[in-house]
Amino acid sequence: MLLLLASACSGGDESATETVTRTTTVTVTTTTTGPATTIPPRLPAPLPAEGTLPVHGFNAYMESIDEPWERDLAGVMDAFVEAGAGDSSSRSFQATSSGDSATATLTLEGLMDDSVRAQRYELDLSRRDDGTWKVESASWSQRCHEGRGHQDFSPEPCV
C-alpha cells in the first residue's frame, strides 16, 4: 500500500504538472507642482536701477498660501519688503484704498548706509475676490545723505 500511495503523490502523469507564473505591475504616478514655498521671494540685489520691482514671484507665493496678513495692506507690504526692513531704525507706513484698489508706501530711515539716508517702497494693489491683495506694480526709490547725492526720492544712486 505504501508503494501505491507514493506513486499517487508523484503525479504519475507528466501532463498533470503545470507551472503558473503571474506578473503584477504597479504604476505609481506622482505630480509635482514645484517646491513648497514657505517664505516670500526676496527682493533682487542690487535693486533695479530703473526703480521697478518684480511682482510675479511674490504674487505666485501669495496664491500658494492662505494667511491672515494677505488681507492687510501693512502685512502685504511687510512680506514684500521683508529683506532689508530690519536694517532701519525708523519705519513709516501709509496706505490709501478705494474700493478694490490701494496704494501702500513704506519708508525706511536710519539705514546702516553712509550714503543712503532713506529707502521708499511703493505698491499698487488690487483686491481679489477672496479679500486678499494682489500686487499690481512695485517700485523703490532712495534719498541720499547730504553731500552724497540727490535729496528727493529717486532710484538714482547715491555717492
Sine and cosine of phi, psi and omega as CSV:
sin_phi,cos_phi,sin_psi,cos_psi,sin_omega,cos_omega
0.00,0.00,-0.58,0.81,0.03,-1.00
-0.87,0.49,-0.61,0.79,0.02,-1.00
-0.91,0.41,-0.61,0.79,0.03,-1.00
-0.92,0.40,-0.67,0.74,0.02,-1.00
-0.91,0.41,-0.66,0.75,0.02,-1.00
-0.90,0.43,-0.63,0.78,-0.01,-1.00
-0.96,0.28,-0.47,0.88,0.03,-1.00
-0.95,0.30,-0.58,0.81,0.00,-1.00
-0.96,0.29,-0.47,0.88,-0.04,-1.00
-0.97,0.23,-0.11,0.99,0.04,-1.00
1.00,-0.10,-0.61,0.79,0.06,-1.00
0.91,0.42,-0.53,0.85,-0.04,-1.00
-0.87,-0.49,0.87,-0.49,-0.09,-1.00
-0.93,0.36,-0.40,0.92,0.00,-1.00
-0.97,0.25,-0.24,0.97,-0.02,-1.00
-0.99,0.15,-0.24,0.97,-0.01,-1.00
-1.00,0.05,0.81,-0.59,-0.03,-1.00
-0.63,-0.78,0.67,-0.74,0.04,-1.00
-0.97,-0.25,0.77,-0.63,0.00,-1.00
-0.93,-0.36,0.81,-0.59,0.04,-1.00
-0.89,-0.45,0.79,-0.61,0.05,-1.00
-0.90,-0.44,0.71,-0.71,0.07,-1.00
-0.90,-0.44,0.80,-0.59,0.04,-1.00
-0.91,-0.42,0.79,-0.61,0.03,-1.00
-0.94,-0.35,0.78,-0.63,0.04,-1.00
-0.91,-0.42,0.81,-0.58,0.03,-1.00
-0.94,-0.34,0.81,-0.59,0.04,-1.00
-0.92,-0.39,0.81,-0.58,0.02,-1.00
-0.91,-0.40,0.78,-0.63,0.04,-1.00
-0.87,-0.50,0.68,-0.74,0.05,-1.00
-0.94,-0.35,0.80,-0.60,0.02,-1.00
-0.90,-0.44,0.79,-0.61,0.00,-1.00
-0.97,-0.23,0.11,0.99,-0.01,-1.00
0.87,-0.49,0.21,-0.98,-0.03,-1.00
-0.93,0.37,0.56,-0.83,0.04,-1.00
-0.93,0.37,0.79,-0.61,-0.01,-1.00
-0.98,-0.19,0.86,-0.51,-0.02,-1.00
-0.95,-0.30,-0.23,0.97,0.05,-1.00
-0.78,-0.63,0.49,-0.87,0.01,-1.00
-0.91,0.41,0.44,-0.90,0.07,-1.00
-0.91,0.41,0.56,-0.83,-0.01,-1.00
-0.98,0.18,0.42,-0.91,0.09,-1.00
-0.91,0.41,0.48,-0.88,0.01,-1.00
-0.92,0.40,0.53,-0.85,0.05,-1.00
-0.78,-0.63,0.83,-0.56,-0.05,1.00
-0.95,0.32,0.29,-0.96,0.04,-1.00
-0.90,0.43,0.58,-0.81,-0.05,-1.00
-0.85,0.53,0.69,-0.72,-0.08,-1.00
-0.88,0.47,-0.49,0.87,-0.03,-1.00
-0.99,0.12,-0.14,0.99,0.07,-1.00
1.00,-0.07,-0.16,0.99,-0.01,-1.00
-1.00,0.03,0.75,-0.66,0.00,-1.00
-0.97,-0.26,0.58,-0.82,0.04,-1.00
-0.95,0.32,0.61,-0.79,-0.02,-1.00
-0.85,-0.52,-0.27,0.96,-0.10,-1.00
-0.85,0.53,-0.76,0.65,-0.02,-1.00
-0.89,0.47,-0.63,0.78,0.02,-1.00
-0.92,0.40,-0.70,0.72,0.03,-1.00
-0.89,0.45,-0.63,0.78,0.05,-1.00
-0.89,0.45,-0.65,0.76,0.06,-1.00
-0.87,0.50,-0.73,0.68,-0.03,-1.00
-0.90,0.44,-0.54,0.84,0.03,-1.00
-0.95,0.32,-0.36,0.93,-0.04,-1.00
-1.00,0.02,-0.08,1.00,-0.03,-1.00
-0.81,-0.59,0.12,-0.99,0.12,-0.99
-0.60,-0.80,1.00,-0.05,-0.06,-1.00
-0.83,-0.55,0.52,-0.85,0.01,-1.00
-0.86,0.52,-0.56,0.83,-0.04,-1.00
-0.90,0.43,-0.31,0.95,0.01,-1.00
-0.93,0.38,-0.25,0.97,0.00,-1.00
-0.98,-0.17,0.06,1.00,-0.07,-1.00
-0.87,-0.50,0.81,-0.58,-0.06,-1.00
-0.87,0.49,-0.66,0.75,0.02,-1.00
-0.91,0.41,-0.60,0.80,0.03,-1.00
-0.91,0.42,-0.66,0.75,0.03,-1.00
-0.91,0.42,-0.69,0.72,0.02,-1.00
-0.88,0.48,-0.71,0.70,0.01,-1.00
-0.86,0.51,-0.68,0.73,0.00,-1.00
-0.93,0.38,-0.62,0.78,-0.02,-1.00
-0.92,0.40,-0.66,0.75,-0.12,-0.99
-0.99,-0.16,0.11,0.99,-0.13,-0.99
-0.65,0.76,-0.56,0.83,0.02,-1.00
-0.98,0.19,0.83,-0.56,0.06,-1.00
1.00,-0.06,-0.31,0.95,-0.04,-1.00
-0.91,0.41,-0.44,0.90,0.01,-1.00
-0.98,0.20,-0.15,0.99,-0.03,-1.00
-1.00,0.05,0.13,0.99,-0.06,-1.00
-0.90,-0.43,0.42,-0.91,0.04,-1.00
-0.99,-0.13,-0.22,0.98,-0.03,-1.00
-0.62,-0.78,0.69,-0.73,0.03,-1.00
-0.79,-0.62,0.70,-0.71,0.06,-1.00
-0.79,-0.61,0.84,-0.55,-0.03,-1.00
-0.88,-0.47,0.72,-0.69,0.09,-1.00
-0.70,-0.72,0.61,-0.79,0.04,-1.00
-0.58,-0.81,0.57,-0.82,0.15,-0.99
-0.76,-0.65,0.66,-0.75,0.03,-1.00
-0.70,-0.72,0.49,-0.87,0.03,-1.00
-0.57,-0.82,0.95,-0.32,-0.04,-1.00
0.90,0.44,-0.86,-0.51,-0.05,-1.00
-0.98,-0.19,0.31,0.95,0.06,-1.00
-0.77,-0.64,0.42,-0.91,-0.04,-1.00
-0.42,-0.91,0.37,-0.93,0.13,-0.99
-0.80,-0.61,0.72,-0.69,0.00,-1.00
-0.78,-0.63,0.65,-0.76,-0.02,-1.00
-0.76,-0.65,0.76,-0.65,0.08,-1.00
-0.85,-0.52,0.83,-0.56,0.04,-1.00
-0.91,-0.41,0.80,-0.60,0.02,-1.00
-0.95,-0.32,0.83,-0.56,0.01,-1.00
-0.84,-0.54,0.23,-0.97,-0.02,-1.00
0.94,0.34,0.63,0.77,-0.02,-1.00
-0.95,0.30,0.43,-0.90,0.05,-1.00
-0.99,0.10,0.89,0.46,-0.04,-1.00
-0.56,-0.83,0.78,-0.63,-0.04,-1.00
-0.98,0.21,-0.16,0.99,0.02,-1.00
-0.95,-0.31,-0.65,0.76,-0.09,-1.00
-1.00,-0.05,0.85,-0.52,0.00,-1.00
-1.00,0.10,-0.62,0.78,-0.04,-1.00
-0.42,-0.91,0.44,-0.90,0.11,-0.99
-0.83,-0.56,0.58,-0.82,0.01,-1.00
-0.78,-0.62,0.68,-0.73,0.07,-1.00
-0.86,-0.50,0.72,-0.69,0.02,-1.00
-0.81,-0.59,0.74,-0.67,0.02,-1.00
-0.86,-0.51,0.69,-0.73,0.21,-0.98
-0.96,-0.27,0.79,-0.61,-0.13,-0.99
-0.78,-0.63,0.38,-0.92,0.14,-0.99
-0.75,-0.66,0.55,-0.84,-0.02,-1.00
-1.00,0.05,0.75,-0.67,0.06,-1.00
-0.99,0.15,0.18,-0.98,0.00,-1.00
-0.86,0.51,-0.51,0.86,-0.03,-1.00
-1.00,0.07,0.09,1.00,0.05,-1.00
1.00,-0.03,-0.12,0.99,0.04,-1.00
-0.99,0.14,0.31,-0.95,-0.01,-1.00
-0.99,-0.16,0.58,-0.81,0.09,-1.00
-0.90,-0.43,0.74,-0.67,0.03,-1.00
-0.99,0.14,0.90,-0.44,0.00,-1.00
-0.99,0.11,-0.64,0.77,0.04,-1.00
-0.42,-0.91,0.38,-0.92,-0.01,-1.00
-0.56,-0.83,0.55,-0.83,0.04,-1.00
-0.57,-0.82,0.28,-0.96,0.05,-1.00
-0.70,-0.71,0.41,-0.91,0.09,-1.00
-0.45,-0.89,0.20,-0.98,-0.02,-1.00
-0.59,-0.81,0.40,-0.92,0.07,-1.00
-0.88,-0.48,0.71,-0.70,-0.05,-1.00
-1.00,0.02,0.40,-0.92,0.17,-0.99
-0.91,0.42,0.43,-0.90,0.04,-1.00
-0.83,0.56,0.68,-0.74,-0.01,-1.00
0.98,0.18,0.00,1.00,-0.03,-1.00
-0.90,-0.45,0.19,0.98,0.03,-1.00
0.72,-0.69,-0.38,-0.92,-0.10,-0.99
-0.88,0.47,0.52,-0.85,0.00,-1.00
-0.97,-0.23,-0.11,0.99,0.09,-1.00
-1.00,-0.10,0.33,-0.95,0.06,-1.00
-0.96,0.28,0.81,-0.59,-0.05,-1.00
-0.35,-0.94,0.45,-0.89,0.09,-1.00
-0.98,0.20,-0.03,1.00,0.03,-1.00
-0.87,0.50,0.57,-0.82,-0.04,-1.00
-0.94,0.34,0.48,-0.88,0.15,-0.99
-1.00,-0.06,0.36,-0.93,-0.02,-1.00
-0.93,-0.36,0.00,0.00,0.00,0.00
